[in-house]
Amino acid sequence: MSRKTENQRADIYTRITTMIIEELAAGVRPWMKPWSAANTDGRISRPLRHNGQPYSGMNVLLLWSEQMSRGFGSSTWMTFKQAIELGAAVRKGETGSTVVFASRFTKSEADGKGGEIDREIPFLKAYSVFNVEQIDGLPDHYYHRPVTAHDPVARIEQADRFFRNTGAVIRHGGNQAYYSPVMDYIQMPPFESFRDAAGYAATLSHEVTHWTAAEHRVGRDLSHYAKDRSERAREELVAELGSCFLCADLGIAPELEPRPDHASYLQSWLRVLADDKRAIFQAAAHAQRAVAFLHGLQPDAADIRDAA
C-alpha cells in the first residue's frame, strides 16, 4: 500500500472521529439524533441503499447525522452512478455525504527464510452518496415510499418476542440494569419501574447487546471491563450503539436520557476517541455484529440480512 493511500485512510479516521468528538464535547450523542424532539413524527429506520437494503455499522451513524443536520425527510441514499443507472441525475451544486467501505487485500511478503507469506491488510475507503431528495428523475416510488402505520402495542409485542427468542436469561428485581458476564444473565428492574413498555424494551436492548459478548456468541473480551476504565467505556459505547441499531430495527426509541451510570461515560468516550481514531469505527463494527447475531437468533432470520 502506498504512503499516499495510508495517509488518506488515516485522514478518513481522523476526519470522522473529530466530527464525533466535537458533538460529544457539546453534550450531543450523535447516534441519538434521529430520535430528537424535532423528529418524532415517523418511525425511525436505518439509512437505506438504493435497493432498499439497510446500511450497517459506521455508515448508519454517518448517514443518520447527515440526514438530521441537512433536514432530509428520506432515509434512502445512492451514489452518483446509481442515480444515472436509474435514469436520474443529481442536481447541479448538490454535495454528497461520506460513507465508508472496509475490506481487506492480500499482500505477499518475504518470511525471512527465503519464502513468502500472505498477509491480509485491512483498508478503508470513503465515497460519496446522495439523498434521494438531491436527485431528480428517479422512479416515483423513491420519493413516495409507503409509510406503514405500526400500532405501538404491536411494536412492543414484536420487541418482547425478539428478546424471548434470543434465549437470554433475564432476571427481574432491584433498581439496576446490567449484564453479568460471570453468571451470564441479564438483570432488569421490575417492569413497573419503567416509564412505559418502550422504556423497558429500550433498556433491555442495551443489556442484550452486552449479553452477546460471551465467547460462544460474538466473543468480545469483557475480562477487563470491571478494572479498566477505558475498556469499560469502549464496551459501553458498543452497547449504546447496538441499542440504537436494534431500537431502529424494532421501531422503538432508545434511552434518550442516559441513565446516571451511562452519562458518566461521556468524558471517558471523549478520551478514548481522542487517543484512538479507530475506536468509534471498531465500536460500530462490534455493535453491528452484536445486532446481526441477535437477529440471527430469530425464527425469521432468513428475512433479515446484515448489509455490508
N, C-alpha and C positions, 0 to 999 in steps of 0.2 A: 504494500500500500504506500502511495507517495506521501511525502510530508504535507503537501497541499491538501490531500484527502483527509489526513489525520487532523489537520488544523480545522478543516470545515466541519468534521464530525464533532470536535471539541467545541466549536463555536455554537453548534446546534444545542448541545447540552447546556452550555453557559447561557445562551440567549433565553432559552425556555425556563431554566431554573431561576435566572434573575427576575423574570417576569412574575413567577410564582412567589418568590421571596418578597417582592415589592407588595404584592397583595396581602400576604400573610402579615407583613410588618404593619400594614394598615388595619389589621384585625379582620381581614376578609379571607375566608376559606374558599378559594376559587371553585372547588368542586361542589360547593353548595349553591352556586349562583342560579342554577335552573329553578330552584325552589324558593327564590326570593319573593318577597311580598308582592312585587310588581308583576310576577309571572306565575300566578297560581290558578289561572282560569282553566287551562287544559292539562291533560296528562303529560307528565314529563317522560320522555323516552331517550334512549341513546341516540346520538347522531347516526344518520343512515347514509349508506353509499347510494350511488345512482340506481343500483339493482335492488335496493331495499334491505340489504344486509347491514346489520349494525356495526359500527366501528367498535374497537376494543382498546383496552389499556390506556396508554398515554393520550391517544387520539381522542378519546372520549372527553378528557379534561380540556384538551386544546380547543376542540370544537364547541363544547358547552360554553367555554369562556368567550369564544368568538361570537357565538350566536347571541349571548346575552349582551355583550358590550356593543355589538353592532345592530342590535334590535331586530334580528331576523326572526320571523314567525315560523319559518320552515326549518325542519331538522335534517333536510336532505342536502347532500353535497356531492360534487363531482369535479373531475379535472377538466381543463380546457378542451383536451382531446375528446373526452367522453361526451361533452356537450356538442361538439361538432359531429361526432358519430351519430348523435340523436337528431341531427338536422337543426341544431340550435346554435347560438353564439353568445359568448359572454359580452355584456355591454361594454363599450369603449370607456376606459377610465376606471373600471372596477378593479379592485385589488383582491388578490387571493388570500386565503388563510392557510397557515402552515400545518401540515400533518407530517408524521414521520413513519418510516418503514425500517424495521430492524430485521437483519438477516445475517448470514454467515457465508464466508467463502473459504475454500481450502487452499492452503499455500504449502508447497513442498520446501523443506529446509534441510540443510545438512545436519546429520545427527552426531557429528564429531568422530564417527567411526568409519567414514568412507561411504556411508549410505545416506538415505534420505528418509525423512518422516513427514507425514502430512499433519499440518496444524490448522485447526479451524479458527478463523479470525472473525469476530463479530464486527458488523458495521452498521451505521445508522445513516439513513438518507432522508433528507427533507424535501417535500414537494408541496405544491400549492393546489388547493381545491377551492371551488366557488359554491356559495349557497345558491339554490335554485332561484332565489329572488334577485340574483345578479345576472340571470341568464334569460334571454328572450328566445322564443320559438320552440320551447320544449313541448312534448306531448302534454295535453291538458291535465292528465292525472298527477303530474308533478306539482302543479300549482293548486290543485283542489283534491288533496288526499282526503278520503272519507274519514271523518272523526267518529269513532265509536264511543258512545257514552257507556261508561262502566259503572255499574252500581257499586257504591262504596262497600256495602256488605259483601257483595260477591268478591271484591278485591281482597278483603280480609280473609274470607274463606279460602281463596286461592293461596294466599300467603300462608295460612295455617297448614294447608295440605302440603305446600312446598317444604315447610320446616319439618313436618312429620315424616315426609319421605326421605329426608336426609338420614334418619335413624339416630340422630344425636340424642344423647341423654340430657334432658332438660329438667332441672330441679327448681322448685319454687320456694321462696322464703327469704327473710331478711330484707335488707334495703340496698343491696348491692347487686350489680350485674357483672359477671365475669366468667371467663373460661378457665378451668383448672386443667393444665396440661398433664399434671401428675396423675390425677384421678380420671381425666378425660370425660368431664361433664361440664355442662353449662349451668350456671346458677343465675336465676332470674328472680327479681322481687315479685310478690304476688301480682297477678293481673290487675287487681283492683287499684293498685297504687299508681298505675299509669293514667295519663290524661284521657286516653281512649285506646281502642284496639290498634289503631295505626301506630300510636306511640310505642305500644308493646312490641309490635312487629318490627318497627324501626330499630329499637334497641336490640332485639334478638338477631336482626340481620348483622349487626356489628359483632356480636359474640359468636355467631355461627361462622363468620369469616375467620375469627381466631381458631375456632374448632377445626378448620381444615388444615391447620399447620402440622398436625400429627404426622409422624413419619410414614404411616401406612395410608395417608391421604395425599396431600400435595408435598409434604415434607419441608416445611420451613423450620429452621432451627430456633427454638424458644429457650434453649438451655441458659442463655444469658439474660433473659427477659427480666428476671427479678433483681439482678445485681448491677446490670449495665444500663445506665440511663439512656445512652444513645441507642442501644439495641431495642430498648423498650419503646422509645419514640418511633423508631422505624417500624416496629410491628404494629403500633397503634395507628400509624399512617396507613399501613396496608389495610387494617381493619376498617378504618374510616372510608377509604376509597372503595373497598369491597362492599361496604354497606350502601354507598351511593349507587354503585353499579347495580346491586341487587334490588334496591328500592325502585330504581327506574324500571327494571325488568318486571317487578311485581306491581307497579302502579301505586306505590305508597311513598310518603315523604320521609327522608332520613331524619335523624335527630338535628333539627335546625339550631336549637340552643344546646351547645355541648354540655354534657354532664361536668360537674366540677373536676372530676378526675381526668376528663379529656381536655378541658380548657387549659389545664396546666401544661399540656404538651406543646402549645403554640410556640413558646420560646425554644423548646427542645427541637421542634421541627425546623425552626429558623437556623439553629446551629448546625443541624445535620445537613440541611440543604446548602448552607454556606461552605461547609467543609467537603461536601461530596456532590459534585454537579450531576452525578448519575443517580442520586438517591431517589428522586421523585420518579424517574423512569423505572427504576427497579421496583419501587413500591407499587406503581401502577401495573407493572407486569405480574407481580405476585398477587395483587388483588384480582386481576383478570383470571389468573389460573385458579384462584380460590373459587370465584363465582362460577367459572366453567365447570369445575369439579362438582359444585352443588347442583348445577343444572343437570349434570350427567347422572345424578342420583334419582332424577325424576322419571316416572314411567313414560313420559312423553319426551324423553331426552333426544330422541331422533329428530324432533321438530325444532330443537333449539341448538343451534350450532355456534361455536365460538368463531367469530370472524377474525381474520388475521389483521 
